[in-house]
Amino acid sequence: MYEKVENILKMAKESNTSVIAFICMDYVMARSVVYAAEAANTPAIVMLYPEHVTVQHTTGFRKFAAMVKELANEVKVPIGLHADHDYTYNNIMTTINAGFESVMMDGSMNDLDKNIELTKQVVLKAHELGVCVEGEIGHVGLASDSDNHNEDLYTKADAAEKFCKETGVNSLAVSIGNAHGEYKETPHLDIARLEEIHAATDVPLVLHGGSGIPDDQLLTAFSKGINKFNLGTEFLGKYYSAVADFSKENADNKDPVKIINMPAYVQAKLQPYLEERMKTLCHF
Ligand SMILES: [Zn+2]
């Protein structure tokens, strides 16, 4: 069933675990997540990266939101809908008007005061509309630039405390040795720093750049305040492989209509992977 992200995060915090938010760019990915969540008997979040609409045109905001809510209502487990990184008030209002009740305002490339100012402006309007907001402090950079080693980008507990108090965000993305994309070598999360941030704040914390962090580190982080975990690169990679496998298996096929079997083929490959991730990592 469709459930507001705010409520799913509350459930995760109470259970001292994390929900996984999967980047989905189309129907096949969203449907795979929803049905894997049902099979794993755990809540999940379907997350849209706004650039997939504005740059790659894989879907539209309004149709994606409606599709996810409809899919969610086909199953019993709570399914949330969230819009990932956006950077301006106007863009976020477009997403909210399209039906998203959970958004991210990422002002982390600015200094603390500017980040607070921009995020607060979004939070005030969003809360008026019943929408929850994820902020980011410190900066989660790119694994390809080895940003996960750059401690200058890491979240500081005192800044996190000030940020939460002054903006009123509902959740907070932190930088503790994580980065977006594929890591060059095994990352090591700064758990001591996470504990400090967790002690200084009372909102659910969010871990971006989840692909490639070892499970034992993830489970430790989930027991110390991380209640939402974003998975993008790894899931997109599985999608890519499944499409490649379908093409390979049908290389000699002469019937163009056979492409209609591709979505179900891909979903059958994605679902076991998703189910395994949820069963291993989410303990509600
Ligand atoms: Zn991110």
Residues whose N, C-alpha, C, O or C-beta is under 5 A from the ligand:
A	BS01	ZN	H208
